[in-house]
Amino acid sequence: MSISHPSATSGAVPPHPAGGPDGAAPAARPAQRSISSYTALAQRVREAGLLRRRRGYYWRRICAVVLALAVLATAVQLVGDSWWVLLLAPLVATTLSQVAFLGHDAAHQQVFSSPRWNAIASRCLASLIAGLSHGWWLGKHNVHHAAPNQVGRDTDIDSKVLAFHPDALEGRGRLHRWLLTHQGFWLFPLLLLEGFNLHVDSASAVLRPGKVKRRHVDVLMLAARWAVYAGVLLLAMSPAKAVLFVVAELACFGVLLGGAFVPNHTGMPILARGRKMDFLHRQVLSSRNVGGNLLVDFFMGGLNRQVEHHLFPSMPRPHLKLVQPMVRRHCAEVGVPYTEASFAGAFAAVVAHLNAVGLAGRRRNSCPLAAQLRS
C-alpha cells in the first residue's frame, strides 16, 4: 500500500567508493549528492516529529464528513420532490470531495500506524462512500508518485481530449489539433465532465478481470454505495429529479477534484520517456505549490502543498504547512528551483501552458517554447 519513494525514516545513504589511489575520497557524483541532500532533509524532518501520525485530526475529519452526509441525506428527505433540492447537490459534492481527500491520505499511510488499517480506511472512504474504486486509483497513483510528469509512465499527463505535452499531439486529427490551439480555455468546461469521467474509468477498471486487485471487494462496495445513493434520492423525489441531482453533483465533484489536481503539475517540466533523475529533483521540479488561505487548503485537501507532499508522501496533511519552510530553505541551499503560485496565478500558468502546447502542434519547427517543452 505504500507509495514508492526513498525512505524518510531509515536515514540510509548509498555508500561512497572507498577512495582513489592516493587514499583521498573522490568527489561525490551529482546523483549521490542529491541523495545525501534528501537524506539530510529527511533526517531533520524526522527529528522535528513531522512524520508522526495525527490520528485525532483524521478521526475528527472522518466523523465530520460522515455526519455531514447524514445531515444532507436528511435534508434531501425534508425538502422532498422540489426543484430546491438541487441546491443540495453542490454540498453533497463538496462533502464527497473531502471524503476522497481523506481516502487519498489513508492510502499514503498518513492516518494509522498499521498499513492494514490504512488500506481498510482508504478502501471504505474511496469505494464505499466516494464511489471510486480504491484499487483502480491506487495503481495509477503509485506510478504518478514514482514518475511524476514523465512521458510514458505518468498516466495523469495522458488524455484523449487534451495534450499536456507536445508528444501527445501525435496521431491527433486535423480538427482536434485545431481545437487544441486554445485548449487551455476548454479546460474549465471540461472540468464539469471530470466527475463523470472518473466514475466511468473506475467502473470500467473493476469490471475487467485482472485489472484491479481485490476487484470483487470494490465491486461490492461500489454496488452498495450506488444502491444506497439511489434509494435516498428516489425516496424523496421523482426519478427525473434524481437523475438531475446526480448530474449536478457529479459536475460539481469534477470541478472540485479537477481543480485540486490540475494546478499541481500541469505546466511544470516534463521528463522525457526513459530519462533518469534523482528523487529530490524529480519531485520538486515537477510540482507546483498553490498558496492561499484556509479556503484554498480546504478545497484542495492539502494538496496545494504538492512539493512537500511529493517529498514526504506519508506525512500527515496538517504537517505539510509546518515542513514547508524547511523544504523551501533546503531547496534554496542546494539550488533546486522551488515553485509556488497564487491560486489565480497557478491556473493562469496552466492555461498558458496548455495553449502553448496546442500552438506548438501548428508551429513545431518555429516555436521556441515548443522546442523548450520537447527538451
N, C-alpha and C positions, 0 to 999 in steps of 0.2 A: 504493500500500500504506500510505501514511502516514495517521494519524488526523488529521482536520481540527481544527486548533487554532491560535491565534496563534503566530507563530514565537517560539521560545525562543532562537533563535540570531541572528536578524537585528538585533534591537535597534531596529527601525524603529518610529517613533511617528507617527500621523497628524498632519500639520501643523496648527497653530492658525491662526486668522484673523490677518491682518496687523495689525489694531488698529482702534480706533474713530476717530472724527473728531478727538479730542484727541491721537491718537498713542499712547494707552496701550493696552497689550494687554488685551483683555477677559478676564474670568474664565473659566477652563476649565469646560466643561459637566461634569456628573457622570460621563457615559459616557467623556468624554475623560480625566478624572482617573483613572478606574478603569483605562483602557487604559495610561496613563502609569505608574500604580502597578504594574500587572502587568509592564510592560516593565522597570521598575527592579528588581523582584524577579528577573526572568529574567536580567538583567544580572549581579546578584550571584551567582546560582546558576551561571551560565556561568563567571564568574571563579573560582569555587571549584572548578571542574573536575568538577562533579557530573553533567554531561551526557555525559562521556566514556564510551565503551564499556568493558564489563568482559568481554572475550572469554574470558579464563581462567576466570572464575567460571562462565560459561554452558557452556563446554566440559566443565568438571568435572561440572556438573549433568546435561548430556545423556548423558555417558558413564555416570554413576551410574544413571540410570533405565534405560538400555539394558541395563547389566549386571544390574540388579535384575530386569528382565523375563526375561532369560536364566536367572537363578538360579531364579526362580519357575516357569518352564516346565520346568526340570529337576526341581524339587521335585514338580511335578504328576505327572511320569512316575514318579518314585520312589515316591510314595505310592500311585499307581495307583487301581484301582477300589475305593476305600474311602470310607466316609462322612467320614473325617477330611480328605479332600481339600478339602471345602467350607470348611475353616478357612483355606485359602489364598486364597479369593475376596476377602476384605477387603484382603489385602495386594496383590493384583493391582489392585483398585480404587484403593487409595492411590497406587500407582505410576503408574497411568494418569492420576489427577488431577494428579500432578506433571508428567506429560507435557503435559497440557492447559495448565497454567500456563506452561510453557516455550514452547508454541506461541503463547500469548497475548503473551508478551514479545517473541518474534520478530516477530509481526505488528505490534507497536508500534515496530519498528526498534531494539530495545534491544540486540540481540545482535551484529550485524555492521554495519560501516560501509556496506556495499553493500545497497541496497534489494532487489536481485535475490536475494542470498543469504539475506536475512531472509525473503523470500517463499518460497523453496525450503524453508528450515528450518521455517517455520511450517506449510506445507502437509504436509510429511512428518510432523511431530510430530502435527498435528491429524488429518489424514485417514488416514495410513498406520499410525499407532501408536494414537492415542486412539480412532479410529473415528468422528470427527465431521467433516463437510465443512468444509474451510477456507473455501471461497468463501461458503457459506451463513452461517457465523458472522461472517466479516469484514464482510459487507454490513450486517448489523444492528448489529454492534458499533461500526462507524464512526458510524452515526446516533446510537447511545447516547452516544458521547463528544461529538458535536456538540450534542446537545439532551437532556441527562440529565433524567429526571423531567418531561419536557414532554408534555402530553396531545396525542395525535395524531401525535407524532413518535417518541418513545422506545418501541419495542415491548416493552422489558423491563417496562413497567408495564401491559401489556395481557395479560390472562389470561382464558381461558374458564371457569376454575374460581374463582379468587379475584378480589376487587375491590380494587385498590390505591389508588383514589381514588373519591370519591362519584359522579362522572360515569359510572364504569364500572358502576354499579348499574342504569343504564337498560337496559331490554329484558330483564332477568332475570325468570324466572318466580317465582311466589309461594313455592314450596318452596325454590328456590335462594336467594331473598332471605332466607328464614328461616334457612337453613343458614349464610349469610354473617354472621349476627349474632354468631357465635362462630368466625369463620373463622381468627382468629389461632391457635386451638388445633388447627385442621385442618392448619396449615402443616407441622408436623413429620411426621405420617404421609404427607402429600403429597410430602415430600422423597424418600421411598422410591421414588416413581414418577418423579422428575425425570430420572434416568438413562435410563429408557425413553423419556420424552418428548423428551429431547434427541436421541436416536438416531432416533426416528421423524420429528421435524421435519427433521433433517439429511437423511435418506434421501428424504423427500417433496420437499424442495427440489431435490436433484440429479437427481431423476427427471423434473422438469418442465423442458422445454426453455426456454431464455432466462431462467431464474430465477437461475442461478448462473454466474459467469464461470469459464471453464475447467472446466466441469462434467464433461467426459469424463475429465479427469485425476483429479478427485475420485472419479468412479465407479470407475475402475480401481483407485485406491488403496484405496477402501473395500472393494471386492470382494476384493482381495488380502489385506487385513487380516483380514476375517472368515473367509476360507478358511484362513489360517494358524491363526487362533484356534481355529476348529472342529476343524482337524486335530490340533492339540496336545491338545485335550481328548478327542477320540474315540480317539486312540491310547492314552490312559491309562485311560479309564473308559467305562461304558455310556452310551448316548445319553440315558437318563433322568437320570443324574447330571450329564452335561454340560449339559443344559438347566437343571438346578437350580443348577449352578455359575455359569452366565451370569446367571441371575435374581438370585442373591445378589450377584454382582459389580456388576451394574447398579444394584441397590438401594443398595449402599454408595457407588458412584460418584456417584449422585444426591444422597445426603446430603452427601458431601464437597464437590461443586461448588456445590450449592444453598446449603449452609451458608457457603460462602465468598462468594457473590454477594448473598444476601438482605439481610444487615445493612448493606450499603454504602450503600444509597439508600432502602430502604423505611422510611417514617415521616418522611423528610425532606420539605421543602416541594415541592409540586407546582406546576409552571409551567403556567399556563393555555394553551390552544390559541392559537397566534398571538402570544403575549406575547414581547416583546423584553427581553433583559437582557445586560449586558456579560459578557465571558468570566470575569473573576475572580469576580464574584458568582454567576454561573450554576453554575460548577464547585464552589465552596466551599459555597454554601448547600445544594446538592442532595446533598452527600456526607457520610458519617459515617465517621470512623476508628474502628477497633476496637483498643484497647490490649491488652497481654498480654505473653507471654513468647515464647521461641523456638518452642514448640509451636504457638502461635497463628500466628506468622509462617510456619511450615512448612505447616500445614494450610490456611491461607488464601492461600498462594502469594504473600505480599507484598501482596495486595490489601486487607489490613486497613489499610494507609495509603492509603486511597482518595482523600483530599483531594489529597495530593501527586501521586498517580498521574494524577488528572484535570487537574491544573495542568501537569504535565510528563509527558505520556504516553510520550515516548521516553527517559525517564530509566531507566537500568538499575535493576533491582529492589533490589540491595544499597545503592543510594544514597538510597533513599526515606527510610530512618530517619535519614540524615545531614542531609537537607534539611528534615526535619520541624520542628526548632526555628526555622529561618529562616522557614518558611511560617507557623507559629503566631505568631511575633513580628510578622511583616508584617501578618497579618490583624488583630491587636490594634491595630497602629498606624493602620490605615486604617478600622477599625470594622466589619470583616466577621466575623460570628459563625463561630467555628471549633468544630466538634462532634467530640468523641471520647468513647467509652464503653467500658466493660469488655466482655468477650465476653458475659457473662451479661446485663449492662445493655443491650447492643445488641439482643439477642434479646427481652428484656422490652419494649423500646420498639417493636420490630417487631410483637409480639403485641398490644400495647395499640393501636397504630395500626390494624392490620387489624380488630380488634374494633370500634374506634370508627367506622371507615368502614362496617362492616356494620350497626352500630346506627343510623348516620345514614340508612340506607335506610328505617328504620321511623319515624324522627323528624326528617325533613329540615327541617321547619318550626319545630322547637322546640329542636333540639340546637345549642348554641353552638359546640361543636367541629366539627360538620358544616359550619356556616357558615364557620368559620375555614379548614377544609380546602378548601372550594369556592373561597374567595378566593385 
